[in-house]
């Protein structure tokens, strides 16, 4: 199994065998912590999670394509930067490095 992460979001990819050879399944979850400090997983996402969720799904698709082609791609580990594998990943990383304006990408309190 391989796991891709982006903040609280993660996509786990695993191989299944069927009559036609291997196929792959993916489970995407958002981790959160309750007031008691216990971690939980959710498959519910806020509007702010959706762009990152889309990028994570696209990256999972790229990993699966690589696995199908016989290439072994190392899944990014939490907190480690890895060189992008595709032009879409390069664009994504470039966008994340640019300042988002006066709030620096964070929502302002009202």
VEXTORGU-554804 format. One record per residue (C-alpha): residue in one letter; x, y, z. Coordinates in steps of 0.1 Angstrom, whole numbers. Layout:
<"A", <X, Y, Z>>
...
//
This chain:
<"X", <0, 0, 0>>
<"X", <11, 35, -8>>
<"X", <-1, 67, 10>>
<"X", <0, 102, -4>>
<"X", <-6, 131, 20>>
<"X", <-14, 168, 18>>
<"X", <-20, 182, 53>>
<"X", <-49, 165, 69>>
<"X", <-59, 147, 37>>
<"X", <-45, 113, 27>>
<"X", <-50, 89, -2>>
<"X", <-41, 53, 3>>
<"X", <-36, 32, -28>>
<"X", <-36, -6, -27>>
<"X", <-34, -34, -53>>
<"X", <-62, -59, -59>>
<"X", <-58, -90, -80>>
<"X", <-86, -101, -103>>
<"X", <-89, -124, -133>>
<"X", <-73, -98, -157>>
<"X", <-43, -90, -134>>
<"X", <-38, -63, -109>>
<"X", <-61, -33, -104>>
<"X", <-59, -5, -79>>
<"X", <-83, 10, -53>>
<"X", <-79, 43, -35>>
<"X", <-94, 55, -2>>
<"X", <-92, 93, 6>>
<"X", <-98, 105, 41>>
<"X", <-94, 137, 62>>
<"X", <-79, 133, 96>>
<"X", <-90, 154, 125>>
<"X", <-86, 156, 163>>
<"X", <-114, 159, 188>>
<"X", <-113, 180, 221>>
<"X", <-99, 150, 240>>
<"X", <-69, 147, 216>>
<"X", <-81, 116, 198>>
<"X", <-76, 113, 161>>
<"X", <-105, 104, 138>>
<"X", <-110, 99, 100>>
<"X", <-137, 115, 80>>
<"X", <-148, 111, 43>>
<"X", <-165, 145, 45>>
<"X", <-147, 176, 31>>
<"X", <-151, 213, 34>>
<"X", <-151, 236, 5>>
<"X", <-116, 246, 14>>
<"X", <-104, 210, 11>>
<"X", <-118, 204, -24>>
<"X", <-89, 220, -44>>
<"X", <-63, 199, -24>>
<"X", <-85, 169, -27>>
<"X", <-86, 172, -65>>
<"X", <-48, 175, -66>>
<"X", <-44, 145, -43>>
<"X", <-67, 124, -65>>
<"X", <-48, 135, -96>>
<"X", <-15, 126, -79>>
<"X", <-29, 92, -69>>
<"X", <-40, 86, -105>>
<"X", <-4, 94, -116>>
<"X", <10, 69, -91>>
<"X", <-14, 42, -103>>
<"X", <-4, 49, -139>>
<"X", <32, 45, -129>>
<"X", <25, 12, -111>>
<"X", <6, -1, -141>>
<"X", <36, 7, -163>>
<"X", <59, -12, -140>>
<"X", <76, 19, -125>>
<"X", <80, 19, -88>>
<"X", <73, 54, -76>>
<"X", <81, 62, -39>>
<"X", <51, 78, -23>>
<"X", <58, 112, -7>>
<"X", <62, 109, 31>>
<"X", <46, 134, 55>>
<"X", <68, 165, 57>>
<"X", <91, 156, 29>>
<"X", <93, 174, -4>>
<"X", <98, 152, -34>>
<"X", <105, 163, -70>>
<"X", <73, 165, -90>>
<"X", <66, 136, -114>>
<"X", <43, 154, -139>>
<"X", <38, 189, -152>>
<"X", <5, 191, -133>>
<"X", <24, 184, -101>>
<"X", <50, 210, -110>>
<"X", <23, 236, -115>>
<"X", <6, 226, -82>>
<"X", <39, 229, -62>>
<"X", <47, 263, -79>>
<"X", <12, 277, -70>>
<"X", <17, 266, -34>>
<"X", <50, 284, -31>>
<"X", <36, 318, -42>>
<"X", <22, 341, -16>>
<"X", <-16, 343, -16>>
<"X", <-18, 380, -7>>
<"X", <-22, 398, 26>>
<"X", <-37, 367, 44>>
<"X", <-9, 344, 31>>
<"X", <-34, 318, 21>>
<"X", <-54, 318, 54>>
<"X", <-90, 327, 58>>
<"X", <-96, 360, 75>>
<"X", <-118, 361, 106>>
<"X", <-149, 382, 103>>
//
